[in-house]
Amino acid sequence: MGTRASNGGAVALGATQSGVQPLRVDGGVCESAPTTTDLTELRRALAATELRFGAALRQLDRMRRREALRKQEAALLTAAVAKARRFAYYDELTGLPNRHLLLDRFKMAAASAVRHDQHVALLFLDLDRFKHVNDTFGHSVGDELLRQVAVRLVACIRATDTACRYGGDEFVVLLPELSGKEGAVVAADHIRTRLAAPYLIDGAKICITTSLGVAVNPVDAHGYDDLLRAADLGMYRDKARRPAAPSMLNAAPARAY
């Protein structure tokens, strides 16, 4: 075999033995080209790497799906807990606190009243002849009337007060931080006036009166149960001494009860 010289150095020519490739001289470093065996091994290694990479991607995707599912389950659980808590402490129809939350807030208000030498009052409200509204217009109108009463009730009390739907057409208002019974009487008169304004529901103007009892702790009773009972009795006395509401619907658009 012959060789020929170049400026870059000598290059081996004509090497044709099986598995042997020509040599390259590059900058004085002699390297042999990959053989067929080398290329096969390289392809195998590349294929194995691709398989491992694909498996890693699939594992990552499964982990992402599991994490998304876990977050979804956590969100559903949080919503369920919030819903259960709301059902436990709030009235579903009006959104007002129910009697359970009222009791909790009364306990806190009573404890604060003892420390600061203050009074706590309960107002017991009942909508007069509410059943007649349901019988005349249907329960959907009756439900809307209760919702509107709740909105007015919240609008005419302080942020520290609590308006509660006690049940049916009965409401209880908790008034903490009072200096005496006079403040409770003023609040009761204000509530009665606001609730007496006509309600417009499904094209009907409905006027309804409210019977109301006031009880102040410790002037009228001590403790939640006794105070609530005293306010309830006061409500019935108020209902008995006021003129009865009209028994017939008026022909005019305003319908009184």
Number of C-alpha atoms within 10 A of each C-alpha: 6 7 10 9 9 8 5 10 13 14 17 16 13 11 12 9 8 7 10 13 17 15 16 16 15 11 8 10 8 10 11 11 11 13 13 12 10 11 11 12 12 13 12 12 12 12 12 12 12 12 12 12 12 12 12 12 12 12 12 12 12 12 12 12 12 12 12 12 12 12 12 12 12 12 12 12 12 12 12 12 12 12 13 12 11 15 14 15 18 21 17 13 12 19 16 23 23 24 19 13 15 22 15 11 17 20 13 11 21 22 13 16 19 12 8 11 10 18 23 26 32 27 27 27 27 22 20 18 18 19 15 15 20 15 11 11 13 12 13 12 18 20 17 17 22 21 16 16 20 20 16 15 22 17 13 15 18 12 8 10 17 22 24 27 24 20 12 12 18 19 23 27 24 22 23 25 18 17 14 16 18 11 15 23 17 10 18 20 11 14 22 16 12 14 21 14 14 16 19 14 15 10 8 14 15 19 15 19 21 19 21 26 24 26 27 27 23 18 13 14 17 15 12 17 11 14 23 23 16 21 25 24 17 20 21 16 14 15 19 11 9 9 7 12 12 11 10 10 13 11 7 8 11 15 18 19 21
